[in-house]
Amino acid sequence: MSLRLRMRQALPEAMRARDKAAVSALRSTLAALDNAEAVPVDEVEPRGSALEQSPVGVGVTEAARRELSEHRVVDVVRAEAAERLEAAAQLTAPGHADRATRLRAEADVLLRLLDEAATA
């Protein structure tokens, strides 16, 4: 089973368990994966500016998306976990301990999923 599919299955479970850290980590990481699949603007066909040159019909605003390999998905998830750990390490000021703890918990969720994917 792919890592993305595991994450999609873990999200409703985390929601039912009311695990805020897991829900936040999974939602934002799935969004990061979706963003990584987006086609850069410079690769999209240029369109005329006149109304009569505008495409018409269902799906004309859809752009083909990239498909990430499993290796690239793992890289994105690993980067998301590292970003949270780095942000938590920078939160040393008093009053930010709760936020740092939450970021570490989110990183732990992602790192556990990576470990599960590596052993599967």
Secondary structure, 3 states (H helix, E strand, C coil): CCHHHHHHHHHHHHHHCCCHHHHHHHHHHHHHHHHHHCCCHHHCCCCCCCHHHCCCCCCCCCCCCCCCCHHHHHHHHHHHHHHHHHHHHHCCCCCCHHHHHHHHHHHHHHHHHHHHHHHC
